[in-house]
Structures are given as structure tokens and as C-alpha cells.
Amino acid sequence: MLDHLTAGDLMIPLERYPHIPYWFTIRQAMEELEHCAIEIDGRKSLPRFVLIFDEEYQLMGTVRRRNLLRGLEPDFMINFMIDEVKKIFAPDADPEKKRELMEHAVDDIRKQAERQVSEIMQPIEETADYHDNIFQLIYDININQVSLLPVLQDNRVVGVVRAADVFHKICDAVL
């Protein structure tokens, strides 16, 4: 039974998965992720990625939650060493200095959120074909160390396969 499952059977259709154009802001990408829940086989989950497209609806890349957080990092913290950041936020740090930095950080985060999402997106490294079987998907996920594969049909993105969904199908067969 497993050998008949394909990417087309396992994918989340593109219209149900968060995707935006490259000129959207980081804030808009955050909003897309924050308000999206996917239900598969009675299980709800939050997506970890937003797909990024160009004007011709060609896939350019993805943005993960951690890319968004890194993109929001305040300018004044980017060049700090880890030890310096730890000192700033340590419990015994000067409370007045900490308060000033936090106010500055909030303003900076809001400014960073207005940057285009294309500035922080990651390129697509691997895709799946609509007809790839589950074993090809497992191989691609493992060898490329990815947790999301955009699914192509006739050179167009039609959905995504997540490693978690492949795992659940394997669990159904094994357990």
C-alpha cells in the first residue's frame, strides 16, 4: 500500500499552504504564518514555512519562522558577541540601561518588520515531482536534510509535502 502513495497523495495543496509574493514585508509574512493552521487527517498543525513567489508565480524560496526572527533582530544587536548580549539581559544588569535598550529594540524590530521578505528568504534546494512515490520522498527528505518539499506538476508548484506528514503515513504502516 505504501508503494502506491505519491507526492500528489501526500501533499498539502498550494491554496491551503501559506505563500506570498517576494515584495511582501517580513510583517506580512509573519501575519500569514500567525493566522494559518493546516488540518490533515484530523490533526491541526501550524506551518513552519511561507513559500515566496515572483510575479509569474515561479517559486523563489521559503521563509521559516527562525528566518523571520533573525530578520527582526535589532540593528544594534547584530554585531554584538553572544557574551555581550547575555550581559545586557542578565538579571543583574543595570535596569535603566536594560529598559532603554528594550525600548530601542522594540522600535528597531518594528522598523525591520517593514523590510521585504525577499531579503531573508532561503532558496529552494530540492523539489518533488507530483508522481514521486513515498520512498523517493523519504530519500529526498533524508539526503537533503529538508522538512518541506515543494511539489511540482508540469513545472508549476501545486503543493508541498512535509516530512511530518510522510512520517505519519509511515507510522500508520508500521504501528
N, C-alpha and C positions, 0 to 999 in steps of 0.2 A: 504494500500500500504506500509506503514512504516513497518508493522509487517513481511513483506517478505524480508526486507533488512537485509543482514548478513555482518559479518566482511569481508567475501570474496568479497562482492559487494562494500564495502566502502574503502577497504584497498588500499594503495599505494604498488604496487608490490616491493619486495625486490630489484630487479635490478634497480629500479628507485629511491631508497632511499639510502642516504649515509651510507656506512658500511665499516669497515676496520678491519684488524686483530689487536689483542691486542699489538703486538710488534711495531706497528707504533708509531711515535713520536707525541707529542702534536702539533708540527708544521704541520705534515701531516694531523692530524685530522682537524686542522684549515683550511688547504687548501681544504680539502674535503667539509667542510661546506661553505667556501667562494665561491666556484665555482659550487654550486648546487642550482638549482631553480626547484621547482616542480610546474607543471601546472595541475590543476584539475578543470574540468567544466569551463574552460576559465579563471580561476583565478591563477595567479602565486604567489607562496609564497616561503620563504626561510625556510628550515628545521631548527629546534631548537636542534635536537639531531643527533648524529652519533651512529650507532649500532656497538658494539665491539664483534668480534667473535674469537674463538680459532682455532687451526689448523684443527680440524674436523668439522668446520663450525657450532659449537654449540654456541649459543648466551651467552655471558658472562655478558654484561652490556651495559650501554649507557654513553655517554658524552654529556652534554649540553654546550651551549656557556658559561654559567656562570662557569661551572666546568673548562673549558679551561682558562678563565680569572683568576680564582683562582689558577690554576696550573702554570700560568705565573708569579704570584706575586713574586717580587724580594725577595730574602732571607732576606735582611736587613730590609724589611718592615713586615715580617711575625710576629715578636714578638713585634711590636710597638702597643701601645694602640691607639684607634681611635683619641683621643685628640692630641697625638704626631704627627700622620700623618697629621691631619688638620693644625698643626703649621708649618710643613715642607712646605706645599703647600699654606699657607696663602699668600695673596697679599703683606703683609708687611714683609714676611720672607726675610732673608739675600739672595740677588740674587746670590751671588757667591756660597754659600752653596747649594742653590737650584739647580744651574747649575751642580755642582759636583755630587749631589745625582741623578739628572736626567741622567747624563752620566752613572753613575754606574747602575742605574735602567735598562737602555736600554741594557747594556751588560748582566745583570743578567736575563732579560726577554729572551734574545736570548739563554742563557745557559739553562734556564728552559724549553724552547720550544723543546729541544732535549731529554727530558725525555720520557719514554714510556707512552703512553696514558693509559695503564692499571693501572698506579699509581694514576690516578684521576677519573677513571670510577666509575659509580654507579651501584650496582647490579640491576638486573631485579626483580621487586617485583610482577608484575602482567602481565599476557598474556591473549590473547583472542584466542578462537578456531575459525577456518575458518567459521564454521557454526553458531556461536553465532549470535542471532538476535540483532537488533539495541537497543532494550530495555535492553538486557543483557549488551551491551557495555556501555550504559549510566550509568547503575548501577555500573559497574566496574570502570568507569572513576570517578564517584562521590564518591563512598565509599572508593576508594583507593587514591583519590586526585592525579590522574595522567593525563597527557595530551597526552600520547602516549602509545598505547598497541601493542606490537609485536603480530603478528597473526601467529598461529601455524596450520599446517596441517600435519598429520602423524608425529608429534613430530619434525617437521622442521619449521624454520621461513620462511614464504613465503611473508611476507609484514608487514606493520604497519597500524594501524588505529589511526588517530589523533583526539583529541577532537574537534578541529576546523571543521573538515570535518563532524563529526557526528552532530555538531551544525548546519552547513549549510543545512544538509538534514532535520533536524527538522524545520528549518526556512522555507524551501520550503513547508513543510506540513502545517505549522501554518499561515504563512503570505499570 
